[in-house]
Amino acid sequence: MANIISDETIEYVGILAKLELTDEEKEQAKKDMGSMLDYIDKLGELDTRGVEPMSHVFPVNNVFREDVVTNGDEREAILKNAPEEKNGMFAVPRTFE
Amino acid sequence: MSILDKTAAELGAAIKNGEVTVMQAVEASLSRIEESESLYNCYVTVDREGALAKAREIQKKIDQGILTGPLAGVPAAIKDNLCTRGLLTTCSSRILGNFVPAYSAQAVLNLERAGAVILGKTNMDEFAMGSTTETSAFGETKNPWNPGHVPGGSSGGSAAAVAAGECFYALGSDTGGSIRQPASFCGVVGMKPTYGTVSRYGLIAYGSSLDQIGPLCKDVRDCATIMEILASHDPKDSTSIKRDDTDFTGALVEDVKGLRIGIPGDYFGEGLDLEVKEAVLGAAKVLEERGALVEEFDLSLVEYAIPAYYTIAAAEASSNLERFDGIKYGYRTESYRGLHNMYKKSRSEGFGPEVKRRIMLGSFVLSSGYYDAYYLKALRVKALIKKAFDNAFAKYDMILGPVAPTTAPRLGESLSDPIKMYLGDIYTISVNLAGLPGLSVPCGIDSRGLPIGLQLIGDCFQEKKLIRAAYTYEKARGKFAGSMEHAGGRASGGKAGSDAGKEA
């Protein structure tokens, strides 16, 4: 089964992935995704009824620790990486109007 | 024997008994880096000043009897997806081209506590997505055995650095073969431990349910020694496992009598290079001659591993890479109209094409309406693959096979056909899906002078069996075809590699 990826799908995926593609990139993405999905369709050959989806190999569950800060104040080191900084805070684009 | 020819353990011992100083070892490494880096481009960042300062500090601690471990004072390189406090960490991506972490990965801390001197950060495929180190934003790394060929990936810089004598050992990460395959291509030893053995705290995540950190090094003794230092239970990594069987050096014993080794017939079909096949089966013969019981069997489901892996890895990657948004760190686009435009432009300009490809695929398979058909389906197949391995380990102590279907391809030949490139991962990928330990040890050279690796796969927590078998094989094999004298050679000038962030 050939997967034909539509323009709408690429637009939609672009929104989900927060990526903006040029027109050539979009065309290439349609082709790439199409062939990757064709390849992934192979999984349909396997009968997986009754098989639980396995995310982690060993059941290491409910791993808790005390909610205590142990790595101190790294504010200066952290802000060094800020693309834009103001008064000891991250300066970011307006998030609401 | 020159300093650079020593293994990490040999150097550690020489430093311990005063034959060599830490400074001599560090300076030797830095000189070699200076000679050959412009040809091989193994490093994204070389921390010359930091390494020299560390050398003085470590020597003092050794002299005072504070540092007594087997690798104290030994210079090492760290793959650039492991956070190193105060030292540029880029994942070979423009989106982290200026990122300096405020903390170090636990694996790095373990090495530092053991007295390692960190020389710098090695080149990799961008965000560990690739099998040739060609998707790096800072230029390709060349294979020291033949610079017209790739070193493998994604830990290509680490593997090449060890092969070229530009460090005594290196750390890599393995999500689908990214330690074992470059180890194979560069003629060094590489190991991926059982999932959960080494803390992933500070490893910039690609596929969280698949990633593990491990060593790339000169021999099996070094591998066991480094693994002992790396393995630890870490409360900061909720997938970290408490193990009390990590005294891996105890397994450095030459004895494979009665060891049941299974060779998957389905690994030796079409697509496997003849010379690789011969070398790997030859290695199996060596173990058989020493008392191992070697038998062929059907592993099954081999052709489903790659589509399952790429679905799961892309899905997890798309989620893990959401954090790169230009807000708190990393690349932010220069001009934008509003928040969402800033996100899109920063990410689109900062990520390379392979990363974008996998993020798109991952977002798609996780999206509503497709989640069940793709992502959950892949997780069910993952469970089946694990079961196939469980069945195999009911009969065998370990599985033996090739690491890759070929030796290192030529530069520039792999990226044009992504699916063909993905198929090269066929022998390594299922090991990550099942969380098993896997080890690659050099077993031959092909007619083009390129190394061939032997892969040993064990059941969960069975690293010691793998180490014992690999050590026995290595001793029987003897010195690997010229090893350090051949590889690393003198750089013949060559062209300057990409210079982004070269000197910290």
HADDOCK unambig.tbl for C-alpha pairs under 7 A between the chains (distance, minus, plus):
assign (segid A and resid 13 and name CA) (segid B and resid 360 and name CA) 6.14 0.50 0.50
assign (segid A and resid 13 and name CA) (segid B and resid 363 and name CA) 6.38 0.50 0.50
assign (segid A and resid 13 and name CA) (segid B and resid 364 and name CA) 6.03 0.50 0.50
assign (segid A and resid 16 and name CA) (segid B and resid 363 and name CA) 6.30 0.50 0.50
assign (segid A and resid 17 and name CA) (segid B and resid 359 and name CA) 6.49 0.50 0.50
assign (segid A and resid 17 and name CA) (segid B and resid 360 and name CA) 6.16 0.50 0.50
assign (segid A and resid 17 and name CA) (segid B and resid 363 and name CA) 6.05 0.50 0.50
assign (segid A and resid 18 and name CA) (segid B and resid 343 and name CA) 6.37 0.50 0.50
assign (segid A and resid 18 and name CA) (segid B and resid 344 and name CA) 4.90 0.50 0.50
assign (segid A and resid 19 and name CA) (segid B and resid 344 and name CA) 4.69 0.50 0.50
assign (segid A and resid 19 and name CA) (segid B and resid 347 and name CA) 6.20 0.50 0.50
assign (segid A and resid 19 and name CA) (segid B and resid 348 and name CA) 5.36 0.50 0.50
assign (segid A and resid 20 and name CA) (segid B and resid 344 and name CA) 5.37 0.50 0.50
assign (segid A and resid 20 and name CA) (segid B and resid 345 and name CA) 6.38 0.50 0.50
assign (segid A and resid 20 and name CA) (segid B and resid 348 and name CA) 5.77 0.50 0.50
assign (segid A and resid 29 and name CA) (segid B and resid 357 and name CA) 6.97 0.50 0.50
assign (segid A and resid 33 and name CA) (segid B and resid 361 and name CA) 6.40 0.50 0.50
assign (segid A and resid 39 and name CA) (segid B and resid 307 and name CA) 6.43 0.50 0.50
assign (segid A and resid 40 and name CA) (segid B and resid 307 and name CA) 4.72 0.50 0.50
assign (segid A and resid 43 and name CA) (segid B and resid 304 and name CA) 6.27 0.50 0.50
assign (segid A and resid 43 and name CA) (segid B and resid 307 and name CA) 6.96 0.50 0.50
assign (segid A and resid 48 and name CA) (segid B and resid 380 and name CA) 6.27 0.50 0.50
assign (segid A and resid 48 and name CA) (segid B and resid 381 and name CA) 6.99 0.50 0.50
assign (segid A and resid 51 and name CA) (segid B and resid 380 and name CA) 5.74 0.50 0.50
assign (segid A and resid 52 and name CA) (segid B and resid 380 and name CA) 5.82 0.50 0.50
assign (segid A and resid 53 and name CA) (segid B and resid 376 and name CA) 5.92 0.50 0.50
assign (segid A and resid 53 and name CA) (segid B and resid 379 and name CA) 4.51 0.50 0.50
assign (segid A and resid 53 and name CA) (segid B and resid 380 and name CA) 4.14 0.50 0.50
assign (segid A and resid 53 and name CA) (segid B and resid 383 and name CA) 6.53 0.50 0.50
assign (segid A and resid 54 and name CA) (segid B and resid 379 and name CA) 5.15 0.50 0.50
assign (segid A and resid 54 and name CA) (segid B and resid 380 and name CA) 6.03 0.50 0.50
assign (segid A and resid 54 and name CA) (segid B and resid 382 and name CA) 6.38 0.50 0.50
assign (segid A and resid 54 and name CA) (segid B and resid 383 and name CA) 5.25 0.50 0.50
assign (segid A and resid 55 and name CA) (segid B and resid 209 and name CA) 6.94 0.50 0.50
assign (segid A and resid 55 and name CA) (segid B and resid 379 and name CA) 6.18 0.50 0.50
assign (segid A and resid 56 and name CA) (segid B and resid 209 and name CA) 6.25 0.50 0.50
assign (segid A and resid 57 and name CA) (segid B and resid 434 and name CA) 6.29 0.50 0.50
assign (segid A and resid 57 and name CA) (segid B and resid 435 and name CA) 6.02 0.50 0.50
assign (segid A and resid 60 and name CA) (segid B and resid 239 and name CA) 6.76 0.50 0.50
assign (segid A and resid 63 and name CA) (segid B and resid 238 and name CA) 5.78 0.50 0.50
assign (segid A and resid 74 and name CA) (segid B and resid 102 and name CA) 6.93 0.50 0.50
assign (segid A and resid 77 and name CA) (segid B and resid 102 and name CA) 5.50 0.50 0.50
assign (segid A and resid 78 and name CA) (segid B and resid 102 and name CA) 6.14 0.50 0.50
assign (segid A and resid 81 and name CA) (segid B and resid 99 and name CA) 6.03 0.50 0.50
assign (segid A and resid 81 and name CA) (segid B and resid 100 and name CA) 6.66 0.50 0.50
assign (segid A and resid 81 and name CA) (segid B and resid 329 and name CA) 4.89 0.50 0.50
assign (segid A and resid 81 and name CA) (segid B and resid 330 and name CA) 6.76 0.50 0.50
assign (segid A and resid 82 and name CA) (segid B and resid 328 and name CA) 5.07 0.50 0.50
assign (segid A and resid 82 and name CA) (segid B and resid 329 and name CA) 4.87 0.50 0.50
assign (segid A and resid 83 and name CA) (segid B and resid 327 and name CA) 6.96 0.50 0.50
assign (segid A and resid 83 and name CA) (segid B and resid 328 and name CA) 6.65 0.50 0.50
assign (segid A and resid 83 and name CA) (segid B and resid 329 and name CA) 5.98 0.50 0.50
assign (segid A and resid 83 and name CA) (segid B and resid 330 and name CA) 6.83 0.50 0.50
assign (segid A and resid 83 and name CA) (segid B and resid 332 and name CA) 6.23 0.50 0.50
assign (segid A and resid 90 and name CA) (segid B and resid 328 and name CA) 6.50 0.50 0.50
assign (segid A and resid 92 and name CA) (segid B and resid 327 and name CA) 6.32 0.50 0.50
assign (segid A and resid 93 and name CA) (segid B and resid 338 and name CA) 6.38 0.50 0.50
assign (segid A and resid 93 and name CA) (segid B and resid 339 and name CA) 5.42 0.50 0.50
assign (segid A and resid 94 and name CA) (segid B and resid 338 and name CA) 6.93 0.50 0.50
assign (segid A and resid 94 and name CA) (segid B and resid 339 and name CA) 6.54 0.50 0.50
assign (segid A and resid 95 and name CA) (segid B and resid 339 and name CA) 6.26 0.50 0.50
